[in-house]
C-alpha cells in the first residue's frame, strides 16, 4: 500500500512539473509588442502609456 501511494504521488508530481514546464516555455510572446504613447497632461506633466499588443490567438 505504501509503495503504491508513493508511485501515484510521484507520477502526479512528475506530470504537474511537466505541465508547468510546458506552459513556461510555450509562453514566449514572440508575436507581441509593447506600444508606448507619450502625451502631455493637463498640468504639463509627461504621461507615458504602454499597451501590450499580442497577435497570438491563444496565450496562456
N, C-alpha and C positions, 0 to 999 in steps of 0.2 A: 504494500500500500504506500509506503513512504517513497519508494523508488518511482512509482507511477506518478505521484504528486510532484516529485522533482522534475520528471521528464515533461509533464504538462506545463509546469511553471516555466521551465527553461525554453520550451517551444514558444510559449506566449511572449516571453521577453524577447526572444530572437525575432519573432515576427513583428513585434511592435518597434524594435530598433531598426529593422529593415525598412519598415514603412516610413518612419521618421526620416531616415537617411534618404530614401527616395524623394520625399517631399522637399527636403533641404536642397538637394542637388538639381531637382527639376524646376525649382522656382528661381530662374536665373534673370528674368526681366530683360532679356536681350532685345525684345521688340518694344521696350518702353523708353520714354524720355521725360525729362523734367523741364517744363516751360517756366521761365522766370519773367515776370512783368514788374517793372519798376515805375511807380507813379508818385505824384506829389499829393500829400494830404491837405486838409483844409487849413492847417496852421503852417504849411510849408515843409513839413517833415517828409522824408522819403519813405514810401511804403513799398515793400518788396513782397510780391505774392508768387509762390511757387505752386505749380499744378503738375501732378503726376499723371501723364497720359500713357496708357498702355494699349497697344494694338492687339494683344493676345486675347482670344475669346475666353479661354479658361485660364485662371491663375490662382493657385492655392497657396 
